[in-house]
Amino acid sequence: MQTRPARASLDASLEIPHDDPRLRYRGAVSLRRGPGWTAPWRLPREEAALYLPEGGLGRAAMPSGVRVTLRTDSSSLVCRYQADPAPTLNGPEERAHLDVVCDGRRTHTVKLETHGGDAEFRCEGLPGRMATVELWLPFYHRFRLCGLSVEAGAAVAGDDPGPQPRWVHCGSSISQGRGAASPSRTWTALVARRNGWDLTSLALGRSSGLEPMTARLMRDLPADLLTLCVGVNVQALGSHSRDALVSALVGFVRTVREGHPATPFAVMSTITAPEREEVPGPSGMTMRECRARVRRAVTLLRDHGDTRLHYLHGPDVFGPVHTRLMLEAEGSDRLHPAADGHPVLASRFSTLLRLAGCVPTLTAAAE
């Protein structure tokens, strides 16, 4: 390997502005530009209130699954940012982390400051050759990138990963990453990284209630694989009755199908929820009943010709045997996998998708 002369330290550095076109905000649906910063959003920012009219817009600005990418041969990097505190949550608090991934390998996990003001961190020990560097942004904190610095004289370019299947996933806080060890280790991030899929996550805590605007967004986004995890907030918040749930899910899928008539599409019911399995929620459904209605909707759609739609049973992905890997303590309302549970969920999800024959095929537009 050809060596290059040693460079000056980052005291004499090359500045990369937050809006530099060589930076790619992969997984973002829209970008908000402010004075000296860029915030990636996972909904169209200008219309976000139409998606979440009752509030919760902050979660759309939490960049779960979003990664800022570039290629560089610098062996050091400084990131300047602003991050906000996490919302008040039931159970353990979420701590803000950012992962640095170089050519697919996580090299650093950085704990972020969350006071909302200017902050920075420095990473040493990057490869020092041209490599793809991905900054996986925090999944439960709002984040604004102010800029990056690399060594003076370093080469910087936009990343070009080549053809990758585009995966669009919609879900609740379980899919947003609640309980994961760090951003590149949420279960959706693990699935995407292991399979080489380009992830766009529409997962929002206290959401995933089959909102029509979200169906329209999934319809309009490029996708080679579509997945939806539904049930936990429908049951917990009482957004749909038994019959209304079936009708809403049928309508949601049909709306998505207007833009993706033949794309592989998996609908997963919620994972195990020990305290809710046999306890009715506000609309009278237990979690078991909720899953049965989700299955019913998928069966109806398949019977009407949607043979590329598949049902995944949540407890088969993460079930009663995995309760020891849940975030919340026994005796509380257990809903989310803990850090050790996310890899298990990711592995089982990938396996069951494959067994169902629900695998992405690159479209001509993606190639």
Steps between C-alpha positions, in 0.01 A plus 500: 500500500634840406563725797448872505684773694382564853248782518465788737270453798142624494629830639566567128190339364275478196151622586194327354184708544178334607349569156800387296369301202755227569312414819207264445221477755397145423171388649365854537169589337563876517758746631447809709768766458561752775766759581812285486335157519305227322241283674389181323128422529320172435182666374456781246573788738273758338201266531596324824195632688276321251663170595484557876220754554477416872868573559811285528685685225820478703526131425501572127818704562664212691720352227454128564673310220645819348871505425715785374748354253815603317821347373834620634856386563532708816600305809317749727165674501330769708121525506325821613136455590202590717285234668190542715393304808288191453127525570359367825454125456359214700777275625875561476617826346662508157858625473618669182772325303643532151677215321789545258504216247793465258456273198221320681680452834403696811820664626370751756192549714490856632286622788344832400428810705127578499468855631387630161801730453820473301715193572759293321690172517823378344568154357853375454610177336294504180649279226720774347419374148200577282210348692128554529425664835144488631380696801194315633298767676315460833166324479317665792643854505458792262831575329647782290829465316706820503798371303794262482877545491760262360878527474638777281574357157266205538293386205124529542232368266139395503443132564378275218392165646383365165167325454329429831143380557299783655312393811218716641379397845217646707444426866478625858758564773599132477623572148627850576763330716383531861748312720774444241865535597573759231364622164663240275379227739126559492335190357410676174856632459640151561269348238594768247875475564511120491302481177647801322166683483456877480269569796240774531326470836161664550472353850366748755435440868133537598412476131456212252123533517453445125494873432387566140772759438765243591352258248524773236864560592585129470319500167716784369844400636727282286491147640610148413372360831216628718436397859252612761485413870155578639298428810661617821373859490171402338433279802651730763345826380171358374527663159296227328230253593524138382317560172647845444853358532444255216347771282778750577778251428340393172475867397857574611646215295286582196620862511864388512432262214400791275871580474643152553262247347743206504766593759551235772306619805500345849257595776617397846274498803650621825759300692419346836345736753467292818279739693263562206449158345169433678417848632257710290614843391278809464321358194445162665767303315765293671834477325417146384177628345684789338742260331209289377347806332829591337528145367140520377571815300806345335304185417223707340747687285677181393166340415435799275819448304780666698722194508815705568357611833610290799407474866768461770376397844664728754552239774678278246747784452535592868283294728443382857832318507673837455339691788831490690637720218243776546581854606236550768519321834277203574175621648497818292353546151752305294496602133852558365809285447803603705848541350557123500156444349545711187746257332265210575203684349709596196616145439154347536342770282752441220452124520120514490501751216719267301285195581193693385672577171474871576834621369578814301587501133686799364287705263645663194480838673720378785766340282 
